[in-house]
Amino acid sequence: MPLTTHALIDEFPEFRGRIRELQASNPQFAQLFTEYHALDDEILRIEQQVETPCDAYVEERKMKRVYLKDRLYGMLRA
């Protein structure tokens, strides 16, 4: 199975313009966006076995990514 990132623009292509708009105008969105992508990069490194933490840590990181994605999606729809 190929490993992929979960970039927000790829996850929600219909909001491409809104993502750019909120990154420029909303500091909270920009901060969550940065945090989400840093977390996504960390998870990808783990999946590529560049980093090898315990399973509980990996699951916690994945749950946090889902939480951040939900918050960002809510802001995109508002």
C-alpha positions in Angstrom: 0.0 0.0 0.0 1.6 3.3 -1.0 2.0 5.9 1.7 0.4 9.3 1.1 0.1 12.5 2.9 -3.2 13.9 4.0 -2.6 17.5 2.9 -5.7 19.6 3.6 -5.9 20.9 0.0 -5.9 17.2 -1.2 -8.5 16.2 1.5 -10.8 19.1 0.6 -10.0 20.3 -3.0 -13.4 22.1 -3.2 -12.1 24.5 -0.5 -8.8 25.3 -2.1 -9.5 29.0 -2.4 -11.1 29.2 1.1 -8.0 27.5 2.6 -5.7 30.1 1.0 -8.1 32.9 2.1 -8.2 31.7 5.8 -4.5 31.1 5.9 -3.9 34.8 5.1 -6.7 36.3 7.1 -7.3 34.1 10.2 -4.4 33.5 12.6 -6.2 30.7 14.4 -6.8 28.8 11.1 -3.2 29.4 10.0 -1.9 28.0 13.3 -4.1 24.9 13.2 -3.2 24.4 9.5 0.5 24.5 10.4 0.0 22.2 13.3 -2.1 19.8 11.2 0.6 19.6 8.4 3.5 19.2 10.9 1.5 16.3 12.5 0.8 14.8 9.1 4.5 14.9 8.2 5.4 13.2 11.5 2.8 10.4 10.8 4.2 9.9 7.3 7.8 9.6 8.7 6.5 7.0 11.2 4.7 5.1 8.4 7.9 5.2 6.3 9.7 3.7 9.4 12.0 6.7 9.6 10.8 7.0 13.2 9.6 4.0 15.2 7.6 5.0 18.3 5.2 2.7 20.2 1.8 1.9 18.7 -0.1 3.9 21.4 1.9 7.1 20.4 1.1 6.6 16.7 -2.6 6.1 17.5 -2.7 9.2 19.6 -1.0 11.2 16.8 -3.5 9.9 14.3 -6.5 10.8 16.6 -5.1 14.3 17.0 -4.8 14.7 13.2 -8.5 13.7 12.9 -9.4 16.2 15.6 -7.4 19.0 13.8 -9.0 18.1 10.4 -12.4 18.3 12.0 -11.7 21.7 13.4 -10.3 23.0 10.2 -13.2 21.6 8.2 -15.6 23.4 10.5 -13.8 26.7 9.9 -13.8 26.1 6.2 -17.6 25.5 6.2 -18.4 28.5 8.4 
